């Protein structure tokens, strides 16, 4: 199986995998092959999979709050 991971980080003995899609989260949540792969490589991490909000979802949430405050007729242009 091949999956693109959105974000990974290591904190102490935790290997944290953040994914933005529910189906990927479900696949990785209790994946014994993932744990076995780490163990075979000699890493003894506590593997944590979290369902995170994507950067686009965060932006959309912030824009919605701005629209609520300023009104939905407000035009917002985002640069690169």
C-alpha positions in Angstrom: 0.0 0.0 0.0 1.3 3.5 -0.8 -0.2 6.6 0.9 0.9 10.2 0.7 1.2 11.6 4.2 0.3 15.2 4.8 2.5 15.9 7.8 4.7 13.9 10.1 6.6 14.9 13.2 8.6 13.3 16.0 8.2 14.5 19.6 10.1 12.5 22.3 9.2 8.9 21.6 6.1 9.8 19.6 5.9 9.6 15.8 2.9 11.7 14.9 1.2 11.4 11.5 -1.3 14.1 10.6 -3.7 13.4 7.7 -6.5 15.5 6.3 -8.7 12.8 4.8 -11.0 10.5 6.9 -10.3 7.4 4.7 -6.5 7.7 5.1 -7.0 8.2 8.8 -9.2 5.0 9.0 -6.5 3.0 7.1 -3.6 4.1 9.3 -5.4 4.2 12.7 -4.8 0.6 13.7 -2.4 -0.5 11.0 -0.2 -3.3 12.5 2.0 -3.3 9.4 3.0 0.3 10.1 4.0 -0.5 13.6 5.9 -3.7 12.5 7.8 -1.7 9.9 9.0 0.8 12.5 10.0 -2.0 14.8 11.9 -3.9 12.0 13.9 -0.7 11.4 14.8 -0.5 15.1 12.5 2.4 16.0 10.4 2.1 19.1 8.1 5.0 18.6 4.6 5.3 19.9 2.8 5.9 16.6 -0.1 8.4 16.7 -2.3 9.1 13.8 -4.4 12.3 14.0 -7.1 13.7 11.7 -6.1 17.3 11.1 -7.7 20.2 9.4 -6.1 21.0 6.0 -4.6 24.4 5.4 -7.4 25.1 3.0 -10.0 24.2 5.5 -8.4 26.5 8.1 -8.4 29.3 5.6 -12.0 28.7 4.6 -13.0 28.8 8.3 -11.1 32.1 8.9 -12.7 33.6 5.8 -16.2 32.5 7.0 -15.6 34.3 10.3 -14.5 37.5 8.5 -17.6 37.3 6.3 -19.8 37.0 9.3 -18.2 40.0 10.9 -18.0 42.3 7.8 -20.9 40.9 5.8 -21.1 38.4 3.0 -20.9 41.2 0.4 -17.3 41.8 1.4 -14.9 40.9 -1.4 -11.6 39.3 -0.2 -8.7 38.8 -2.6 -5.8 36.6 -1.6 -2.4 37.1 -3.1 0.1 34.4 -3.8 
